[in-house]
Amino acid sequence: VRYGVAGTGVIGYIGRDAAQQAAAPLQTGSSSSSSARVGLTIALRADIDALPVTEDSGVPFPSLTPGRMHACGHDGHMSMLLG
């Protein structure tokens, strides 16, 4: 696992060489150099953030932060990605 990507991002690596991938320098953008990794790569992304909205939804799991609400579906996106 690599933490702090672009500030708050997290990358999880799965596979035989996951620990080596997580420890290697992070390459961004396209690369044609011989140091580029080869093989299958799948990227899954889910965001979780809050909007500056006061929650008045009546759900049993409201935002606990006054003036902030997860109103745009990101909670569902994160739940689906994590399984």
PyMOL Python script that loads the backbone (N, CA, C, O; Angstrom):
from pymol import cmd

cmd.read_pdbstr("""\
ATOM      1  N   VAL A   1       0.852  -1.172   0.000  1.00  0.00           N
ATOM      2  CA  VAL A   1       0.000   0.000   0.000  1.00  0.00           C
ATOM      3  C   VAL A   1       0.895   1.231   0.000  1.00  0.00           C
ATOM      4  O   VAL A   1       1.908   1.285   0.698  1.00  0.00           O
ATOM      5  N   ARG A   2       0.499   2.218  -0.799  1.00  0.00           N
ATOM      6  CA  ARG A   2       1.222   3.497  -0.841  1.00  0.00           C
ATOM      7  C   ARG A   2       0.240   4.586  -0.420  1.00  0.00           C
ATOM      8  O   ARG A   2      -0.827   4.732  -1.016  1.00  0.00           O
ATOM      9  N   TYR A   3       0.602   5.342   0.599  1.00  0.00           N
ATOM     10  CA  TYR A   3      -0.254   6.395   1.134  1.00  0.00           C
ATOM     11  C   TYR A   3       0.249   7.769   0.702  1.00  0.00           C
ATOM     12  O   TYR A   3       1.417   7.921   0.344  1.00  0.00           O
ATOM     13  N   GLY A   4      -0.631   8.765   0.736  1.00  0.00           N
ATOM     14  CA  GLY A   4      -0.238  10.143   0.469  1.00  0.00           C
ATOM     15  C   GLY A   4      -0.029  10.474  -0.996  1.00  0.00           C
ATOM     16  O   GLY A   4       0.663  11.443  -1.309  1.00  0.00           O
ATOM     17  N   VAL A   5      -0.607   9.700  -1.901  1.00  0.00           N
ATOM     18  CA  VAL A   5      -0.478   9.978  -3.329  1.00  0.00           C
ATOM     19  C   VAL A   5      -1.291  11.230  -3.641  1.00  0.00           C
ATOM     20  O   VAL A   5      -2.488  11.279  -3.358  1.00  0.00           O
ATOM     21  N   ALA A   6      -0.655  12.232  -4.218  1.00  0.00           N
ATOM     22  CA  ALA A   6      -1.297  13.519  -4.529  1.00  0.00           C
ATOM     23  C   ALA A   6      -1.923  14.139  -3.284  1.00  0.00           C
ATOM     24  O   ALA A   6      -2.921  14.854  -3.373  1.00  0.00           O
ATOM     25  N   GLY A   7      -1.340  13.867  -2.138  1.00  0.00           N
ATOM     26  CA  GLY A   7      -1.814  14.476  -0.895  1.00  0.00           C
ATOM     27  C   GLY A   7      -2.612  13.517  -0.034  1.00  0.00           C
ATOM     28  O   GLY A   7      -2.195  13.195   1.078  1.00  0.00           O
ATOM     29  N   THR A   8      -3.749  13.055  -0.526  1.00  0.00           N
ATOM     30  CA  THR A   8      -4.618  12.214   0.305  1.00  0.00           C
ATOM     31  C   THR A   8      -4.935  10.865  -0.329  1.00  0.00           C
ATOM     32  O   THR A   8      -5.707  10.094   0.241  1.00  0.00           O
ATOM     33  N   GLY A   9      -4.369  10.563  -1.476  1.00  0.00           N
ATOM     34  CA  GLY A   9      -4.690   9.317  -2.181  1.00  0.00           C
ATOM     35  C   GLY A   9      -4.009   8.102  -1.600  1.00  0.00           C
ATOM     36  O   GLY A   9      -3.015   8.206  -0.882  1.00  0.00           O
ATOM     37  N   VAL A  10      -4.562   6.945  -1.925  1.00  0.00           N
ATOM     38  CA  VAL A  10      -4.026   5.662  -1.486  1.00  0.00           C
ATOM     39  C   VAL A  10      -4.002   4.735  -2.699  1.00  0.00           C
ATOM     40  O   VAL A  10      -4.965   4.687  -3.466  1.00  0.00           O
ATOM     41  N   ILE A  11      -2.911   4.005  -2.872  1.00  0.00           N
ATOM     42  CA  ILE A  11      -2.821   2.993  -3.921  1.00  0.00           C
ATOM     43  C   ILE A  11      -2.575   1.654  -3.249  1.00  0.00           C
ATOM     44  O   ILE A  11      -1.652   1.519  -2.445  1.00  0.00           O
ATOM     45  N   GLY A  12      -3.395   0.669  -3.572  1.00  0.00           N
ATOM     46  CA  GLY A  12      -3.195  -0.686  -3.084  1.00  0.00           C
ATOM     47  C   GLY A  12      -2.724  -1.568  -4.222  1.00  0.00           C
ATOM     48  O   GLY A  12      -3.312  -1.548  -5.304  1.00  0.00           O
ATOM     49  N   TYR A  13      -1.689  -2.331  -4.002  1.00  0.00           N
ATOM     50  CA  TYR A  13      -1.151  -3.226  -5.019  1.00  0.00           C
ATOM     51  C   TYR A  13      -1.523  -4.650  -4.664  1.00  0.00           C
ATOM     52  O   TYR A  13      -1.478  -5.037  -3.496  1.00  0.00           O
ATOM     53  N   ILE A  14      -1.893  -5.435  -5.671  1.00  0.00           N
ATOM     54  CA  ILE A  14      -2.280  -6.824  -5.475  1.00  0.00           C
ATOM     55  C   ILE A  14      -1.422  -7.680  -6.393  1.00  0.00           C
ATOM     56  O   ILE A  14      -1.252  -7.349  -7.566  1.00  0.00           O
ATOM     57  N   GLY A  15      -0.887  -8.759  -5.881  1.00  0.00           N
ATOM     58  CA  GLY A  15      -0.104  -9.662  -6.715  1.00  0.00           C
ATOM     59  C   GLY A  15       1.155 -10.128  -6.019  1.00  0.00           C
ATOM     60  O   GLY A  15       1.446  -9.749  -4.885  1.00  0.00           O
ATOM     61  N   ARG A  16       1.896 -10.966  -6.735  1.00  0.00           N
ATOM     62  CA  ARG A  16       3.112 -11.560  -6.170  1.00  0.00           C
ATOM     63  C   ARG A  16       4.152 -10.512  -5.785  1.00  0.00           C
ATOM     64  O   ARG A  16       4.842 -10.661  -4.776  1.00  0.00           O
ATOM     65  N   ASP A  17       4.265  -9.456  -6.580  1.00  0.00           N
ATOM     66  CA  ASP A  17       5.290  -8.453  -6.304  1.00  0.00           C
ATOM     67  C   ASP A  17       4.701  -7.162  -5.760  1.00  0.00           C
ATOM     68  O   ASP A  17       5.246  -6.083  -5.996  1.00  0.00           O
ATOM     69  N   ALA A  18       3.590  -7.261  -5.033  1.00  0.00           N
ATOM     70  CA  ALA A  18       2.893  -6.075  -4.520  1.00  0.00           C
ATOM     71  C   ALA A  18       3.788  -5.224  -3.625  1.00  0.00           C
ATOM     72  O   ALA A  18       3.787  -3.998  -3.745  1.00  0.00           O
ATOM     73  N   ALA A  19       4.542  -5.843  -2.739  1.00  0.00           N
ATOM     74  CA  ALA A  19       5.407  -5.078  -1.834  1.00  0.00           C
ATOM     75  C   ALA A  19       6.494  -4.340  -2.611  1.00  0.00           C
ATOM     76  O   ALA A  19       6.835  -3.206  -2.275  1.00  0.00           O
ATOM     77  N   GLN A  20       7.036  -4.970  -3.638  1.00  0.00           N
ATOM     78  CA  GLN A  20       8.060  -4.324  -4.459  1.00  0.00           C
ATOM     79  C   GLN A  20       7.469  -3.159  -5.244  1.00  0.00           C
ATOM     80  O   GLN A  20       8.107  -2.114  -5.375  1.00  0.00           O
ATOM     81  N   GLN A  21       6.259  -3.329  -5.765  1.00  0.00           N
ATOM     82  CA  GLN A  21       5.613  -2.242  -6.500  1.00  0.00           C
ATOM     83  C   GLN A  21       5.351  -1.055  -5.591  1.00  0.00           C
ATOM     84  O   GLN A  21       5.569   0.091  -5.985  1.00  0.00           O
ATOM     85  N   ALA A  22       4.887  -1.318  -4.382  1.00  0.00           N
ATOM     86  CA  ALA A  22       4.576  -0.235  -3.454  1.00  0.00           C
ATOM     87  C   ALA A  22       5.838   0.527  -3.044  1.00  0.00           C
ATOM     88  O   ALA A  22       5.778   1.725  -2.767  1.00  0.00           O
ATOM     89  N   ALA A  23       6.978  -0.165  -3.005  1.00  0.00           N
ATOM     90  CA  ALA A  23       8.227   0.462  -2.586  1.00  0.00           C
ATOM     91  C   ALA A  23       8.948   1.182  -3.729  1.00  0.00           C
ATOM     92  O   ALA A  23       9.789   2.044  -3.477  1.00  0.00           O
ATOM     93  N   ALA A  24       8.632   0.842  -4.974  1.00  0.00           N
ATOM     94  CA  ALA A  24       9.304   1.436  -6.131  1.00  0.00           C
ATOM     95  C   ALA A  24       8.866   2.891  -6.321  1.00  0.00           C
ATOM     96  O   ALA A  24       7.763   3.265  -5.923  1.00  0.00           O
ATOM     97  N   PRO A  25       9.722   3.703  -6.924  1.00  0.00           N
ATOM     98  CA  PRO A  25       9.325   5.091  -7.206  1.00  0.00           C
ATOM     99  C   PRO A  25       8.059   5.112  -8.069  1.00  0.00           C
ATOM    100  O   PRO A  25       7.918   4.316  -8.997  1.00  0.00           O
ATOM    101  N   LEU A  26       7.162   6.012  -7.760  1.00  0.00           N
ATOM    102  CA  LEU A  26       5.905   6.111  -8.490  1.00  0.00           C
ATOM    103  C   LEU A  26       6.141   6.832  -9.802  1.00  0.00           C
ATOM    104  O   LEU A  26       6.642   7.956  -9.815  1.00  0.00           O
ATOM    105  N   GLN A  27       5.779   6.185 -10.914  1.00  0.00           N
ATOM    106  CA  GLN A  27       5.911   6.792 -12.231  1.00  0.00           C
ATOM    107  C   GLN A  27       4.554   7.343 -12.642  1.00  0.00           C
ATOM    108  O   GLN A  27       3.530   6.681 -12.474  1.00  0.00           O
ATOM    109  N   THR A  28       4.552   8.539 -13.174  1.00  0.00           N
ATOM    110  CA  THR A  28       3.310   9.144 -13.628  1.00  0.00           C
ATOM    111  C   THR A  28       3.406   9.436 -15.110  1.00  0.00           C
ATOM    112  O   THR A  28       4.502   9.576 -15.653  1.00  0.00           O
ATOM    113  N   GLY A  29       2.269   9.526 -15.759  1.00  0.00           N
ATOM    114  CA  GLY A  29       2.238   9.798 -17.188  1.00  0.00           C
ATOM    115  C   GLY A  29       2.635   8.586 -17.997  1.00  0.00           C
ATOM    116  O   GLY A  29       2.832   7.503 -17.447  1.00  0.00           O
ATOM    117  N   SER A  30       2.753   8.761 -19.290  1.00  0.00           N
ATOM    118  CA  SER A  30       3.143   7.643 -20.149  1.00  0.00           C
ATOM    119  C   SER A  30       4.652   7.548 -20.201  1.00  0.00           C
ATOM    120  O   SER A  30       5.359   8.544 -20.041  1.00  0.00           O
ATOM    121  N   SER A  31       5.129   6.358 -20.423  1.00  0.00           N
ATOM    122  CA  SER A  31       6.567   6.142 -20.446  1.00  0.00           C
ATOM    123  C   SER A  31       6.912   5.119 -21.499  1.00  0.00           C
ATOM    124  O   SER A  31       6.221   4.112 -21.654  1.00  0.00           O
ATOM    125  N   SER A  32       7.976   5.378 -22.217  1.00  0.00           N
ATOM    126  CA  SER A  32       8.452   4.392 -23.184  1.00  0.00           C
ATOM    127  C   SER A  32       9.828   3.886 -22.806  1.00  0.00           C
ATOM    128  O   SER A  32      10.481   3.206 -23.598  1.00  0.00           O
ATOM    129  N   SER A  33      10.279   4.214 -21.591  1.00  0.00           N
ATOM    130  CA  SER A  33      11.606   3.801 -21.159  1.00  0.00           C
ATOM    131  C   SER A  33      11.622   2.322 -20.804  1.00  0.00           C
ATOM    132  O   SER A  33      10.573   1.720 -20.577  1.00  0.00           O
ATOM    133  N   SER A  34      12.787   1.754 -20.758  1.00  0.00           N
ATOM    134  CA  SER A  34      12.921   0.329 -20.443  1.00  0.00           C
ATOM    135  C   SER A  34      12.605   0.042 -18.984  1.00  0.00           C
ATOM    136  O   SER A  34      12.434  -1.120 -18.615  1.00  0.00           O
ATOM    137  N   SER A  35      12.521   1.077 -18.138  1.00  0.00           N
ATOM    138  CA  SER A  35      12.218   0.859 -16.720  1.00  0.00           C
ATOM    139  C   SER A  35      10.715   0.767 -16.458  1.00  0.00           C
ATOM    140  O   SER A  35      10.299   0.479 -15.336  1.00  0.00           O
ATOM    141  N   ALA A  36       9.903   1.008 -17.482  1.00  0.00           N
ATOM    142  CA  ALA A  36       8.453   0.946 -17.292  1.00  0.00           C
ATOM    143  C   ALA A  36       8.029  -0.490 -17.022  1.00  0.00           C
ATOM    144  O   ALA A  36       8.570  -1.429 -17.607  1.00  0.00           O
ATOM    145  N   ARG A  37       7.058  -0.653 -16.135  1.00  0.00           N
ATOM    146  CA  ARG A  37       6.546  -1.989 -15.826  1.00  0.00           C
ATOM    147  C   ARG A  37       5.740  -2.513 -17.010  1.00  0.00           C
ATOM    148  O   ARG A  37       5.070  -1.751 -17.707  1.00  0.00           O
ATOM    149  N   VAL A  38       5.813  -3.803 -17.224  1.00  0.00           N
ATOM    150  CA  VAL A  38       5.023  -4.420 -18.287  1.00  0.00           C
ATOM    151  C   VAL A  38       4.041  -5.387 -17.658  1.00  0.00           C
ATOM    152  O   VAL A  38       4.262  -5.874 -16.549  1.00  0.00           O
ATOM    153  N   GLY A  39       2.972  -5.661 -18.356  1.00  0.00           N
ATOM    154  CA  GLY A  39       1.983  -6.600 -17.857  1.00  0.00           C
ATOM    155  C   GLY A  39       0.644  -5.919 -17.677  1.00  0.00           C
ATOM    156  O   GLY A  39       0.481  -4.735 -17.971  1.00  0.00           O
ATOM    157  N   LEU A  40      -0.295  -6.677 -17.195  1.00  0.00           N
ATOM    158  CA  LEU A  40      -1.655  -6.204 -17.008  1.00  0.00           C
ATOM    159  C   LEU A  40      -1.742  -5.219 -15.851  1.00  0.00           C
ATOM    160  O   LEU A  40      -1.226  -5.475 -14.763  1.00  0.00           O
ATOM    161  N   THR A  41      -2.389  -4.107 -16.092  1.00  0.00           N
ATOM    162  CA  THR A  41      -2.635  -3.119 -15.051  1.00  0.00           C
ATOM    163  C   THR A  41      -4.107  -2.749 -15.072  1.00  0.00           C
ATOM    164  O   THR A  41      -4.663  -2.440 -16.126  1.00  0.00           O
ATOM    165  N   ILE A  42      -4.723  -2.783 -13.927  1.00  0.00           N
ATOM    166  CA  ILE A  42      -6.116  -2.372 -13.789  1.00  0.00           C
ATOM    167  C   ILE A  42      -6.168  -1.311 -12.707  1.00  0.00           C
ATOM    168  O   ILE A  42      -5.631  -1.509 -11.617  1.00  0.00           O
ATOM    169  N   ALA A  43      -6.803  -0.196 -12.994  1.00  0.00           N
ATOM    170  CA  ALA A  43      -6.934   0.877 -12.010  1.00  0.00           C
ATOM    171  C   ALA A  43      -8.401   1.039 -11.641  1.00  0.00           C
ATOM    172  O   ALA A  43      -9.260   1.146 -12.517  1.00  0.00           O
ATOM    173  N   LEU A  44      -8.684   1.055 -10.356  1.00  0.00           N
ATOM    174  CA  LEU A  44     -10.021   1.299  -9.843  1.00  0.00           C
ATOM    175  C   LEU A  44      -9.958   2.553  -8.993  1.00  0.00           C
ATOM    176  O   LEU A  44      -9.052   2.712  -8.175  1.00  0.00           O
ATOM    177  N   ARG A  45     -10.920   3.444  -9.187  1.00  0.00           N
ATOM    178  CA  ARG A  45     -10.866   4.714  -8.467  1.00  0.00           C
ATOM    179  C   ARG A  45     -12.224   5.016  -7.853  1.00  0.00           C
ATOM    180  O   ARG A  45     -13.265   4.836  -8.485  1.00  0.00           O
ATOM    181  N   ALA A  46     -12.192   5.474  -6.621  1.00  0.00           N
ATOM    182  CA  ALA A  46     -13.402   5.945  -5.954  1.00  0.00           C
ATOM    183  C   ALA A  46     -13.019   7.130  -5.083  1.00  0.00           C
ATOM    184  O   ALA A  46     -12.004   7.099  -4.387  1.00  0.00           O
ATOM    185  N   ASP A  47     -13.826   8.160  -5.126  1.00  0.00           N
ATOM    186  CA  ASP A  47     -13.580   9.363  -4.338  1.00  0.00           C
ATOM    187  C   ASP A  47     -14.568   9.421  -3.186  1.00  0.00           C
ATOM    188  O   ASP A  47     -15.692   8.930  -3.285  1.00  0.00           O
ATOM    189  N   ILE A  48     -14.138  10.016  -2.115  1.00  0.00           N
ATOM    190  CA  ILE A  48     -15.057  10.297  -1.021  1.00  0.00           C
ATOM    191  C   ILE A  48     -14.732  11.698  -0.527  1.00  0.00           C
ATOM    192  O   ILE A  48     -13.609  11.991  -0.117  1.00  0.00           O
ATOM    193  N   ASP A  49     -15.720  12.532  -0.575  1.00  0.00           N
ATOM    194  CA  ASP A  49     -15.558  13.889  -0.095  1.00  0.00           C
ATOM    195  C   ASP A  49     -16.926  14.391   0.351  1.00  0.00           C
ATOM    196  O   ASP A  49     -17.905  13.646   0.323  1.00  0.00           O
ATOM    197  N   ALA A  50     -16.989  15.619   0.749  1.00  0.00           N
ATOM    198  CA  ALA A  50     -18.247  16.177   1.230  1.00  0.00           C
ATOM    199  C   ALA A  50     -18.531  17.495   0.522  1.00  0.00           C
ATOM    200  O   ALA A  50     -17.616  18.208   0.111  1.00  0.00           O
ATOM    201  N   LEU A  51     -19.808  17.800   0.390  1.00  0.00           N
ATOM    202  CA  LEU A  51     -20.234  19.063  -0.198  1.00  0.00           C
ATOM    203  C   LEU A  51     -20.595  20.046   0.908  1.00  0.00           C
ATOM    204  O   LEU A  51     -20.981  19.630   2.001  1.00  0.00           O
ATOM    205  N   PRO A  52     -20.475  21.344   0.640  1.00  0.00           N
ATOM    206  CA  PRO A  52     -20.830  22.341   1.654  1.00  0.00           C
ATOM    207  C   PRO A  52     -22.356  22.500   1.741  1.00  0.00           C
ATOM    208  O   PRO A  52     -22.904  23.540   1.376  1.00  0.00           O
ATOM    209  N   VAL A  53     -23.021  21.464   2.226  1.00  0.00           N
ATOM    210  CA  VAL A  53     -24.480  21.423   2.319  1.00  0.00           C
ATOM    211  C   VAL A  53     -24.839  20.959   3.726  1.00  0.00           C
ATOM    212  O   VAL A  53     -24.211  20.042   4.254  1.00  0.00           O
ATOM    213  N   THR A  54     -25.828  21.574   4.326  1.00  0.00           N
ATOM    214  CA  THR A  54     -26.315  21.120   5.622  1.00  0.00           C
ATOM    215  C   THR A  54     -27.287  19.974   5.398  1.00  0.00           C
ATOM    216  O   THR A  54     -28.268  20.119   4.669  1.00  0.00           O
ATOM    217  N   GLU A  55     -27.017  18.838   6.021  1.00  0.00           N
ATOM    218  CA  GLU A  55     -27.845  17.651   5.814  1.00  0.00           C
ATOM    219  C   GLU A  55     -29.178  17.760   6.542  1.00  0.00           C
ATOM    220  O   GLU A  55     -29.239  18.067   7.733  1.00  0.00           O
ATOM    221  N   ASP A  56     -30.237  17.499   5.794  1.00  0.00           N
ATOM    222  CA  ASP A  56     -31.595  17.472   6.345  1.00  0.00           C
ATOM    223  C   ASP A  56     -32.340  16.336   5.655  1.00  0.00           C
ATOM    224  O   ASP A  56     -33.461  16.515   5.177  1.00  0.00           O
ATOM    225  N   SER A  57     -31.703  15.162   5.608  1.00  0.00           N
ATOM    226  CA  SER A  57     -32.244  14.039   4.833  1.00  0.00           C
ATOM    227  C   SER A  57     -33.128  13.109   5.654  1.00  0.00           C
ATOM    228  O   SER A  57     -33.966  12.401   5.096  1.00  0.00           O
ATOM    229  N   GLY A  58     -32.952  13.102   6.962  1.00  0.00           N
ATOM    230  CA  GLY A  58     -33.734  12.206   7.801  1.00  0.00           C
ATOM    231  C   GLY A  58     -33.223  10.778   7.828  1.00  0.00           C
ATOM    232  O   GLY A  58     -33.863   9.916   8.430  1.00  0.00           O
ATOM    233  N   VAL A  59     -32.092  10.500   7.197  1.00  0.00           N
ATOM    234  CA  VAL A  59     -31.541   9.144   7.201  1.00  0.00           C
ATOM    235  C   VAL A  59     -30.949   8.831   8.572  1.00  0.00           C
ATOM    236  O   VAL A  59     -30.574   9.750   9.301  1.00  0.00           O
ATOM    237  N   PRO A  60     -30.858   7.547   8.937  1.00  0.00           N
ATOM    238  CA  PRO A  60     -30.312   7.189  10.254  1.00  0.00           C
ATOM    239  C   PRO A  60     -28.782   7.296  10.327  1.00  0.00           C
ATOM    240  O   PRO A  60     -28.188   6.993  11.362  1.00  0.00           O
ATOM    241  N   PHE A  61     -28.151   7.722   9.237  1.00  0.00           N
ATOM    242  CA  PHE A  61     -26.688   7.823   9.213  1.00  0.00           C
ATOM    243  C   PHE A  61     -26.271   9.190   8.648  1.00  0.00           C
ATOM    244  O   PHE A  61     -25.552   9.245   7.650  1.00  0.00           O
ATOM    245  N   PRO A  62     -26.711  10.289   9.271  1.00  0.00           N
ATOM    246  CA  PRO A  62     -26.406  11.621   8.731  1.00  0.00           C
ATOM    247  C   PRO A  62     -24.940  11.992   8.946  1.00  0.00           C
ATOM    248  O   PRO A  62     -24.227  11.369   9.732  1.00  0.00           O
ATOM    249  N   SER A  63     -24.521  13.018   8.228  1.00  0.00           N
ATOM    250  CA  SER A  63     -23.191  13.573   8.435  1.00  0.00           C
ATOM    251  C   SER A  63     -23.081  14.068   9.871  1.00  0.00           C
ATOM    252  O   SER A  63     -24.024  14.651  10.406  1.00  0.00           O
ATOM    253  N   LEU A  64     -21.954  13.840  10.481  1.00  0.00           N
ATOM    254  CA  LEU A  64     -21.709  14.305  11.841  1.00  0.00           C
ATOM    255  C   LEU A  64     -21.000  15.653  11.868  1.00  0.00           C
ATOM    256  O   LEU A  64     -20.736  16.200  12.938  1.00  0.00           O
ATOM    257  N   THR A  65     -20.689  16.193  10.673  1.00  0.00           N
ATOM    258  CA  THR A  65     -19.998  17.470  10.574  1.00  0.00           C
ATOM    259  C   THR A  65     -20.972  18.539  10.109  1.00  0.00           C
ATOM    260  O   THR A  65     -21.465  18.473   8.983  1.00  0.00           O
ATOM    261  N   PRO A  66     -21.260  19.522  10.955  1.00  0.00           N
ATOM    262  CA  PRO A  66     -22.211  20.574  10.572  1.00  0.00           C
ATOM    263  C   PRO A  66     -21.786  21.281   9.279  1.00  0.00           C
ATOM    264  O   PRO A  66     -20.619  21.634   9.110  1.00  0.00           O
ATOM    265  N   GLY A  67     -22.747  21.480   8.374  1.00  0.00           N
ATOM    266  CA  GLY A  67     -22.461  22.189   7.135  1.00  0.00           C
ATOM    267  C   GLY A  67     -21.788  21.368   6.062  1.00  0.00           C
ATOM    268  O   GLY A  67     -21.386  21.914   5.035  1.00  0.00           O
ATOM    269  N   ARG A  68     -21.651  20.058   6.273  1.00  0.00           N
ATOM    270  CA  ARG A  68     -21.031  19.177   5.279  1.00  0.00           C
ATOM    271  C   ARG A  68     -21.898  17.941   5.102  1.00  0.00           C
ATOM    272  O   ARG A  68     -22.440  17.405   6.068  1.00  0.00           O
ATOM    273  N   MET A  69     -22.025  17.489   3.843  1.00  0.00           N
ATOM    274  CA  MET A  69     -22.877  16.341   3.550  1.00  0.00           C
ATOM    275  C   MET A  69     -22.303  15.550   2.381  1.00  0.00           C
ATOM    276  O   MET A  69     -21.832  16.133   1.404  1.00  0.00           O
ATOM    277  N   HIS A  70     -22.341  14.255   2.477  1.00  0.00           N
ATOM    278  CA  HIS A  70     -21.961  13.381   1.368  1.00  0.00           C
ATOM    279  C   HIS A  70     -23.207  13.157   0.520  1.00  0.00           C
ATOM    280  O   HIS A  70     -23.898  12.148   0.659  1.00  0.00           O
ATOM    281  N   ALA A  71     -23.479  14.113  -0.359  1.00  0.00           N
ATOM    282  CA  ALA A  71     -24.738  14.123  -1.103  1.00  0.00           C
ATOM    283  C   ALA A  71     -24.592  13.728  -2.566  1.00  0.00           C
ATOM    284  O   ALA A  71     -25.583  13.727  -3.297  1.00  0.00           O
ATOM    285  N   CYS A  72     -23.409  13.398  -3.004  1.00  0.00           N
ATOM    286  CA  CYS A  72     -23.208  13.226  -4.443  1.00  0.00           C
ATOM    287  C   CYS A  72     -22.929  11.780  -4.851  1.00  0.00           C
ATOM    288  O   CYS A  72     -22.475  11.547  -5.972  1.00  0.00           O
ATOM    289  N   GLY A  73     -23.180  10.823  -3.997  1.00  0.00           N
ATOM    290  CA  GLY A  73     -23.014   9.423  -4.383  1.00  0.00           C
ATOM    291  C   GLY A  73     -21.649   8.839  -4.120  1.00  0.00           C
ATOM    292  O   GLY A  73     -21.439   7.646  -4.342  1.00  0.00           O
ATOM    293  N   HIS A  74     -20.709   9.646  -3.652  1.00  0.00           N
ATOM    294  CA  HIS A  74     -19.367   9.120  -3.435  1.00  0.00           C
ATOM    295  C   HIS A  74     -19.325   8.038  -2.364  1.00  0.00           C
ATOM    296  O   HIS A  74     -18.518   7.114  -2.457  1.00  0.00           O
ATOM    297  N   ASP A  75     -20.170   8.135  -1.358  1.00  0.00           N
ATOM    298  CA  ASP A  75     -20.197   7.089  -0.338  1.00  0.00           C
ATOM    299  C   ASP A  75     -20.534   5.750  -0.989  1.00  0.00           C
ATOM    300  O   ASP A  75     -19.923   4.730  -0.672  1.00  0.00           O
ATOM    301  N   GLY A  76     -21.505   5.757  -1.897  1.00  0.00           N
ATOM    302  CA  GLY A  76     -21.863   4.530  -2.621  1.00  0.00           C
ATOM    303  C   GLY A  76     -20.734   4.048  -3.504  1.00  0.00           C
ATOM    304  O   GLY A  76     -20.478   2.847  -3.582  1.00  0.00           O
ATOM    305  N   HIS A  77     -20.048   4.974  -4.178  1.00  0.00           N
ATOM    306  CA  HIS A  77     -18.921   4.594  -5.035  1.00  0.00           C
ATOM    307  C   HIS A  77     -17.830   3.900  -4.219  1.00  0.00           C
ATOM    308  O   HIS A  77     -17.302   2.867  -4.629  1.00  0.00           O
ATOM    309  N   MET A  78     -17.501   4.469  -3.074  1.00  0.00           N
ATOM    310  CA  MET A  78     -16.448   3.893  -2.233  1.00  0.00           C
ATOM    311  C   MET A  78     -16.884   2.526  -1.710  1.00  0.00           C
ATOM    312  O   MET A  78     -16.081   1.594  -1.681  1.00  0.00           O
ATOM    313  N   SER A  79     -18.127   2.396  -1.302  1.00  0.00           N
ATOM    314  CA  SER A  79     -18.640   1.116  -0.788  1.00  0.00           C
ATOM    315  C   SER A  79     -18.570   0.035  -1.868  1.00  0.00           C
ATOM    316  O   SER A  79     -18.169  -1.096  -1.596  1.00  0.00           O
ATOM    317  N   MET A  80     -18.960   0.386  -3.082  1.00  0.00           N
ATOM    318  CA  MET A  80     -18.934  -0.598  -4.178  1.00  0.00           C
ATOM    319  C   MET A  80     -17.508  -1.020  -4.498  1.00  0.00           C
ATOM    320  O   MET A  80     -17.254  -2.198  -4.752  1.00  0.00           O
ATOM    321  N   LEU A  81     -16.570  -0.070  -4.488  1.00  0.00           N
ATOM    322  CA  LEU A  81     -15.183  -0.405  -4.796  1.00  0.00           C
ATOM    323  C   LEU A  81     -14.586  -1.305  -3.728  1.00  0.00           C
ATOM    324  O   LEU A  81     -13.879  -2.262  -4.044  1.00  0.00           O
ATOM    325  N   LEU A  82     -14.863  -1.008  -2.475  1.00  0.00           N
ATOM    326  CA  LEU A  82     -14.299  -1.794  -1.386  1.00  0.00           C
ATOM    327  C   LEU A  82     -14.988  -3.138  -1.209  1.00  0.00           C
ATOM    328  O   LEU A  82     -14.436  -4.054  -0.599  1.00  0.00           O
ATOM    329  N   GLY A  83     -16.191  -3.249  -1.745  1.00  0.00           N
ATOM    330  CA  GLY A  83     -16.897  -4.532  -1.698  1.00  0.00           C
ATOM    331  C   GLY A  83     -17.664  -4.696  -0.442  1.00  0.00           C
ATOM    332  O   GLY A  83     -18.315  -5.722  -0.245  1.00  0.00           O
TER     333      GLY A  83
END
""", "prot")
cmd.dss("prot")
cmd.show_as("cartoon", "prot")
cmd.util.cbc("prot")
cmd.orient("prot")
